[in-house]
Amino acid sequence: MKRHEVKDAHEKSVIDSFKMYLEEAGRTLAVLSYPDPPDAIVELDNQSTWLEVTDAFIGSDFARSLTSYAAEDMAHIPTKRKAILDPDTRFAEIVQSVVEKKYAKASISNIYRSNGAGVLLVGLFSPFLGEPERNELIRCLSGIRSQRDGRFKEIYVYDQSHNFYPVP
């Protein structure tokens, strides 16, 4: 799989896992198309909406290592061993920045104006992430969401195993 195909396959995999998560909760999700942007146009609980998938990585080295490992058109670039000072604070800042960028992105603003509110799925990729850190990130994202416009009617974070957690 080429590097650009890895991104598409990842997003579709996340959306498929999200569909299974919703079904377990008694909800429905049907993908209608993958226009990019947004990452998918869907029918959620019999209502048309859109999904956007984004990921937050503890660092660019970590992201490059994960994505290059999966791509056949480039050599794997392993993560360099280095100390990460205060990884919880650093990752929290990265997650907040990733979400703020989605609120500021012009294409997302245009989709919101033309199609109404959508759903944001935020991947959390850090080897230092445990339940307490995840819960703190959810509280932080809830605060951001309450201060911003309503372009995301639902926000979820997910981990590397595609476990989803709603942001109230």
C-alpha positions as CSV (number, residue, x, y, z in Angstrom):
1,M,0.0,0.0,0.0
2,K,1.4,3.4,-0.9
3,R,1.7,6.1,1.7
4,H,-1.3,8.1,0.6
5,E,-3.4,4.9,0.5
6,V,-2.4,4.2,4.2
7,K,-4.1,7.4,5.3
8,D,-7.3,6.5,3.4
9,A,-7.3,2.9,4.7
10,H,-6.7,4.2,8.3
11,E,-9.6,6.6,8.1
12,K,-12.0,4.0,6.6
13,S,-10.8,1.5,9.4
14,V,-11.6,4.1,12.1
15,I,-15.0,4.8,10.5
16,D,-15.8,1.1,10.4
17,S,-14.8,0.7,14.0
18,F,-16.9,3.7,14.9
19,K,-19.9,2.1,13.2
20,M,-19.4,-1.0,15.3
21,Y,-19.1,1.1,18.5
22,L,-22.4,2.9,17.6
23,E,-24.2,-0.4,16.8
24,E,-23.2,-1.7,20.2
25,A,-24.9,1.4,21.7
26,G,-28.1,0.8,19.6
27,R,-27.3,3.5,17.0
28,T,-26.8,3.2,13.3
29,L,-24.2,4.5,10.9
30,A,-24.2,4.1,7.1
31,V,-21.4,5.6,5.0
32,L,-22.7,7.3,1.8
33,S,-19.5,8.6,0.4
34,Y,-15.8,9.6,1.1
35,P,-15.5,13.0,-0.5
36,D,-12.5,14.3,1.5
37,P,-13.2,16.8,2.8
38,P,-15.0,15.7,4.9
39,D,-13.6,12.2,5.4
40,A,-17.1,10.7,5.0
41,I,-20.7,11.7,4.4
42,V,-22.8,9.4,6.5
43,E,-26.3,8.7,7.7
44,L,-26.2,8.6,11.5
45,D,-29.3,7.4,13.2
46,N,-31.2,8.1,9.9
47,Q,-30.0,11.6,9.6
48,S,-27.5,12.8,7.0
49,T,-24.3,14.3,8.5
50,W,-20.5,14.2,8.0
51,L,-17.5,12.7,9.8
52,E,-14.0,14.1,10.1
53,V,-11.1,11.9,11.4
54,T,-8.0,13.4,12.9
55,D,-5.1,12.1,14.8
56,A,-2.8,13.4,17.6
57,F,0.6,11.9,18.0
58,I,3.0,12.4,20.9
59,G,5.5,13.7,18.3
60,S,6.3,13.9,14.6
61,D,9.0,11.1,15.0
62,F,6.3,8.8,16.4
63,A,3.8,9.6,13.7
64,R,6.4,9.2,10.9
65,S,7.5,5.8,12.4
66,L,3.9,4.5,12.5
67,T,3.0,5.7,9.0
68,S,6.2,4.7,7.3
69,Y,6.1,1.2,8.7
70,A,2.7,0.7,7.0
71,A,3.7,2.1,3.6
72,E,5.4,0.0,0.9
73,D,6.7,3.0,-1.1
74,M,9.1,4.2,1.6
75,A,11.5,2.8,4.1
76,H,10.5,2.5,7.7
77,I,11.8,5.4,9.7
78,P,12.0,4.2,13.3
79,T,11.4,6.6,16.2
80,K,14.7,7.9,17.6
81,R,15.3,7.2,21.3
82,K,15.1,10.5,23.2
83,A,13.8,11.7,26.5
84,I,10.3,13.3,26.4
85,L,10.0,15.8,29.3
86,D,6.5,16.1,30.8
87,P,4.8,13.8,28.2
88,D,1.3,14.3,29.6
89,T,1.4,18.1,29.3
90,R,3.1,17.9,25.9
91,F,0.5,15.5,24.5
92,A,-2.4,17.5,26.0
93,E,-1.1,20.5,24.1
94,I,-0.8,18.5,20.9
95,V,-4.4,17.2,21.2
96,Q,-5.8,20.6,21.9
97,S,-3.9,22.0,18.9
98,V,-5.1,19.3,16.6
99,V,-8.8,19.9,17.6
100,E,-8.4,23.7,17.4
101,K,-7.0,23.3,13.9
102,K,-10.2,21.5,12.9
103,Y,-12.3,24.3,14.3
104,A,-10.2,26.8,12.3
105,K,-9.9,24.9,9.0
106,A,-11.7,26.7,6.2
107,S,-12.9,23.5,4.5
108,I,-14.6,22.4,7.7
109,S,-16.2,25.8,8.2
110,N,-17.6,25.5,4.6
111,I,-18.9,22.0,5.2
112,Y,-20.5,23.2,8.5
113,R,-22.2,26.2,6.8
114,S,-23.5,24.0,3.9
115,N,-24.3,20.7,5.7
116,G,-24.7,21.6,9.4
117,A,-22.9,20.1,12.3
118,G,-20.8,16.9,11.9
119,V,-18.9,14.4,14.0
120,L,-15.2,14.6,14.9
121,L,-13.2,11.5,15.7
122,V,-9.8,12.2,17.4
123,G,-7.2,9.5,17.6
124,L,-4.9,9.6,20.6
125,F,-1.5,8.1,19.8
126,S,1.0,8.2,22.7
127,P,2.7,5.4,24.5
128,F,2.2,7.4,27.7
129,L,-1.6,7.5,27.5
130,G,-3.6,5.7,30.2
131,E,-7.1,6.0,31.5
132,P,-6.4,9.0,33.8
133,E,-4.7,10.9,31.0
134,R,-7.4,10.1,28.5
135,N,-10.1,11.3,30.9
136,E,-8.2,14.5,31.5
137,L,-8.0,15.0,27.7
138,I,-11.7,14.4,27.4
139,R,-12.4,17.1,30.1
140,C,-10.1,19.5,28.2
141,L,-11.8,18.8,24.8
142,S,-15.2,19.3,26.5
143,G,-14.1,22.7,27.6
144,I,-12.9,23.6,24.1
145,R,-16.1,22.4,22.6
146,S,-18.3,24.4,25.0
147,Q,-16.4,27.6,24.0
148,R,-16.5,27.1,20.2
149,D,-19.3,27.1,17.6
150,G,-21.5,24.0,17.1
151,R,-19.8,22.6,14.0
152,F,-19.2,19.3,15.8
153,K,-22.4,17.9,17.3
154,E,-20.5,15.0,18.6
155,I,-16.8,14.5,19.4
156,Y,-15.2,11.2,20.3
157,V,-11.6,10.3,21.1
158,Y,-10.3,6.9,20.2
159,D,-7.2,4.9,21.1
160,Q,-4.9,2.6,19.0
161,S,-7.3,-0.3,19.6
162,H,-10.2,1.8,18.2
163,N,-12.0,2.1,21.6
164,F,-14.2,5.2,21.4
165,Y,-15.0,7.6,24.2
166,P,-17.5,10.5,23.9
167,V,-16.5,14.0,24.7
168,P,-19.5,15.5,26.6
